[in-house]
Amino acid sequence: MDFVLYGGKTFTAVEVKNTKVLRPTDYNGLASFGDDYPETSLVLLYRGSVPMKHKNILVVPVEMFFKSPGEYL
């Protein structure tokens, strides 16, 4: 996990991957954090083009995230 946003109504863990194709192990850090803090929203940013959900992790192309971050936090 690269950073945590906390305050007000937000408790979000964010991981950033410099790849267009995610591997199964790319989710491990966030998944582990989510196990320890189940109230956290989990977001993985990557250089791909397709937003998706992987279990309880929201996977978002970094470009989409920065155009409208409030949608994902």
Buried (B, 14 or more C-beta within 10 A) or exposed (E): BEEEBEEEEEBBBBBBBEEEEBEEEBBEBBBEBBEEEEEBBBBBBBBBEEBEEBEBBBBBBBEBBEEEEEEBB
